[in-house]
């Protein structure tokens, strides 16, 4: 049964209220500039910063395959989505207390505690990311899916811009380091929990279910199904691997630019705000592109944005290039996410696409984590620009695949249109 248009837009409105709170939170704990600069001020080297992309990739993507398994038998998933979102702020509240109270410990201990809490936070969120994507797909109309995600991300990133401004005010306040960051962590944790309550009014109809089997065997079976598919998903997996250079812009460039241009810690908050502005604009534009011209076109926009960002990061010698890179990074991040969400659902041949939403990123996660995580060691040895040149060359190869080899999924509206 087609979802009534009025209910569709009401559900979108409640979902974007959730993401407005989460946009504020994600800006204050952003892995784009905020967290890398925080760790560098604690004394972390580029090699240690390499733990950020490695931990984030593994914790955000690997648990998703299990999360989709544990909820596959539920015809209604709103309660699970609410509980996951409500509890997601706990690690950040703990981080706020650790860095906001008491005497400072050794830098090594502080860095370790933060990485453990940060990894736990993303591991927990990674459990429900596929469930959340599937839930949003269920409560919105298929022909408006990319547009709906784009609108939701628009409001998330709009609040992210505001969150970046708040982070700038906090980091430039009289609060000493690291208490200034701790305040941001506390606000982020509270906002995450508060935002979850806006899921409650969303109207959800029962959806398709899959009987639960043995967890590991089920996850492996889903991964094999993805890898054996000949509808174009393997080309997309190759693009994901070849765009691993995006982590150079997210985790390493802000620290490199801080030293290159003589920036201060609060400038990382401005970088985050500009990055969020790029996401805000890109979310709406690419959402419309996805529904009108196909989800594969969103992947092209993503790779083009990454290529431009890396080029400016390498050769941009004026301080203004710092913000151009931030904007391109934001455009890359949001289009990459929209491509992943929508292509994963469109490639899946099953009505319940949660398993593929978890399996597709989990397949590439180990390789992406290894390559991105080792980037810090190579930067310490060869310099940021040299490593970024390699990332740029590889992204050009990804652009070739996106332009000429990535087919529109058969289960997307554009794909069905070509098949008729």
N, C-alpha and C positions, 0 to 999 in steps of 0.2 A: 504494500500500500504506500502511495506517495505521501510524504510528510506534508501536511498543510503549510502553506507559505507563511502564514501568521505565526504558527508554532516554530517554524524554522528560525525566523528572525528573533523571536523571543528567546529561544535557546542560545542563539549567537550573542544576544545582548547580555544574558547571564554569564556566558562563558568569557566574554571580554571583560566583564567586571572582575572575574577571577584573575585574568591575566594582567589587568591593570595593577592589582596588588603585587602580583609576581614580577611584573616589569620593574616596579620600584625596588623589589628585593634583589632581583638579579643584577641590577646596576650596582648596588652596594656591595655585592660579593662577586663582581664580574671577573671571570678569568681573562677578560680582555682588559689588560692594563692594571686594574685594581689589585688583584691577587698577586701577579708577578712582581709589581713594584713593592707591595707589602713584604713579600718574601725577600726581595733584594735588600730592603732596608733592615731586615732581620739578619742579613749576612749571607743569604743564599747565593751561590754561584750559578752560572748558566747551566752547569751540569745538574745542579739541584733543581733548577727551574724546569729541566727536562722531565722531572717527575710530574709536572702539571698536566701536559698533554697525555702522558702515559697513563696516569691514574684516572684522569677524566674519561679518556676513551674506554678504558677497561671497565670502569665502574658505571659509566652512563649507558654502555651498550651491552655488555655481557649479561647483567642481571635481567635485562628486558626479555630475553628468551625464556627465562624461568617465570618472570612475572606474567607473561602471556599464557604460560602453561597453567599456572595456579588459578587463573581467572577464566579459563576456557569453558568451564562448565556453568558459568553464571549467565543466565539470560538477561539479567539487569546488573549493571556494573557501576551505577552512580554511587552507591554506598562505598564501594572499594576505592573509587577515584577520590571521593571526599576524604576518607580516612587517610589515604596515602598523602594527599596534599596537606591535610591538617597537621600531620606529624613531621612533615619535611623540614620544618623550621627548628626542630630540637637541636641538631648539631650546631647550628649557628648561634643559638642562645648559649650553649656550652662554650663555644669559642669566644663569645663576648665576655663571659665570666672569667675565662682563663686569661685573656689578654687585658681585661679591664680592671681586674682586682689583684692585689698582692704584689710582692716584689718580683722583679724580672728574674727569670731563670737563665740558664745558658742558652745562647742562640740555637745550638743544635737541638736542645729539648723543645724550645718554642716552635722551631720549624717542623720537627717530628709530630708534635701534638697537632699543629695546624693541618698538616698533610693527612693525618689519621682522621680528624674530624671532617675535613673537606672531602676526603675520599668516601667516608661513611655517608655524608650528605648526598653525594652524587650517586653512590651505590644504591641508596634507598630510592632516590628519584628515578634512577635507571630502571628499577623494578616496575614502575608504573607508567613510564613514558609511552610504551606501546599500548597499554590499556587506555591511557588518556587519549591518544590519537584515535584509537578505534572508537572510543566513546564519543568524541567530537564528530567523527564520521557517521556514527549512528544517529545522532540527534540533529543532523543537518541534511539538506537535500543533495544528492550526488552531483547534479549539474551545477551546483553552487559551492561545491566542496572547497576548491582552491581559493575562490573569492572569500568564503567564510573564514578559512584559515588566515588569509591575508588581512581581513578586517580585525580578527582577534589579535594577530601579531602586531598590527598597526597600533592598537591601544596598549598592548604590552610594551612596545618600544617607545610609544609616546610617554608613558610613565617612566620608562627607562631613561629618557632624556631628562625628565624631572629628577629621577633618582641620581643621575650623574651630577646634576647641579647640587643636589643635597650632599652628595659625597664630597664635592668640591668645597662646600661650605664647612663640612665637618673636618676635612683634612687641613683646611686653612684656619681653623679655629685655634683657641688657646690651649686646647687639650693636647697633652704631650703624646708622643708615639710610645706604645701602640694603643693607648686608650682611645685615640681618635678613631682608629680602625674598629676597635671593639664596639664603639657606639653604633657604627654602621652595621656591624654584624647583628647587634641586638635588634635594631629596627627591621633588618631584613627578615630575621626569624619570626618576629611578631607579625609582620605583614603577610608572610607566607600562610600562616595559620588563619589569619583573618580572611584572606582571600578565598580560602577553601569553602567557606560557608555560602558563597554565591553559587556553588554547584547544586545546592539543595532544591531551588525552585525549577531546575532544568527538568523538562518532561522527557522521559525515556521509555520507548516501547521495548518489549522483550525482543532479543536478537537471537541469532544462530548460536548454538553451543556445540562444543566438541567434547566427547567423553575424555576424562583425564586418564592418561596412562602413566607409566613410570617416567619420572621427570626427565632424567638425562637422556633416556632412549627417545622420548618424544621430541626433545629439542634437537637431537642429532638427526632424527627423521625429517624434521622441518628444514634443517640446513641442507640436507641432501636433496630435498625436493626443490629448494631454491636453486642450488647449483646445477641440477639436471634440467632446469627450465630453459627452453630455447626461444623464449619470447623477447629477449633483449636484456634480461636482468643481469646477465654476466657482464655485458658491456658496461652497465651502470656500476657494478661492483668494481670494475677496472678503473672507472672514472673516480670513484671514491678513493681508491688507493693512490691514484696519480695526483690527487688534490690535497695530499697530506701536508703540502707546503702552506696550507692555510694556518697551521699552528705557528709558523714563523711570524705571521702578522699578529696573531692573538697573544702568544706568550712571550716571544723573544724580542720583537720589534719595539714595544714600549720601553723596555729596559735599555735596549741599544740606543733608541732615540733620546732617552733621558740624559745619557752621557754625551751623545753627539751634539745635542742642541743646548745642553746645560739647563734642563728642565727641572721642575720641583715635583714633589709627590702629588700635589694637588692638580698638576697638569695631567696626570694619569686619569683623574676623574673627568676632565674635559675631553680627553681622548675617548673615554667610555661614552660620554654624552653624545659626541659627534658620531661615534660608531652606532649608537642607538638611533640617531637620526637617520643614518643610512639604512638601518633595518626598518625604520618606520616607513620611509618612502618606498623602499623596495618591497615591503610586504604587500602593500596594496597593488602596486603595479604588476608584480609577478603573480599575485593571486588572480588578477584579471587575465594575464597572459596564459596562465595554466588552464583556466576554464575555456578560453576562446581558441587557443592555438595548440594546446597540449602540454602535458607536464614535462615532456622531454625538453621543450623550449626553456622551461625554468632552469633546467640543468645547464643549458648553454649560458644563460645570464649569470649563473653562479660562477662558472669557470672563467668567463670574461672578466667578472669583477675581481676574482682572485688574481688573474694575470695582471690586471692594471694595478692592483694593490701592491703586488710584489715588485713590479717595475718602478713604481714611485718610491717604495721603501728602499730600493737599491740605489737609484740615481737621484732621488730628491735631496738636494743639498740645502734648500731653504727651510726655515722652521715651519712655513705654511704646509710643506709636504707632510708633516706630522699629522695634520688634520685631514688632508686629502687621503692619506693612507687609512686613517680611522674611518672615514666615510666609505671607502671602497671595502674595507674589512667588514663593516656592518652590512653592506649590500651583499657581500659574499655569504656571510653567516646566515642571513634570513632566507636567501634564495636556495642555499644548500639545504637548510632545514625543510623548506617547503617542497623542494624536489624530493628529498628523502621520504617525507611523510606521504606525499601524494603518489609518487612512483611506487613505493612499497605497497600501498593499497591497490593501485591500478594493476600492478604485475600479478598480484595474488589471484588465483583462480577460484578461491573459496569465498563464501559469503562472510564468514568470520575471518577477517584478515589479520587478526592480532598476532598470530604466530609468525607470519611473514614480516610484520612490523618489528618484531623482536629479532628474527633470524637474520635479516639482511644486514643490519649494522653489526650484529655479533660476529658474522663471518669475517668482516674486514677489521674488526677491532684489534686483534692481536698484532697484525702487521702494522696498522696505523700507530698503535701505541709504541711499538718497537722503534719505528722510524722517527716519529715525532719526538719520542722521549730521548733518543740518542742525539737529537739535534743540538742540545746544549753542549755536549762534549765536542762536537765538530765546530760549533761556534767559538768555543774557548780556544780551539787549536787553529782554525782557519779564518775566523772572523765572520760576523753576521752577513756581510755583503756577498762573500764567496758562497756560503751555504745557501743564501737566498737565490743566487743565480742558478744553482742546481734546481731549487724548488720552482723557479720560473720556467726553466727548460721542461721540467716534467709536467707543469701545468699546461704548457703549449701542446704536449702530447695528449693530455686530457681533453683539451679544446677540440682537437682533431676528432677524437672519439665522439664527443658530444655533438659535433656538427654533422658528421658523416656516417657514424656507425650506430648511434643510439636510436632505436626505433620507438615510436609511441606505443605504450602498452596496449594490448588488445582489449583490456577491460576498462580503459579510460574512455571518455566520451569521444575524444579526438580519434583514438585508435579504432573504436567501433565505427566511426564515420568513414574511415579509410577502408574498412573491411566491407562496407556495404556498397 
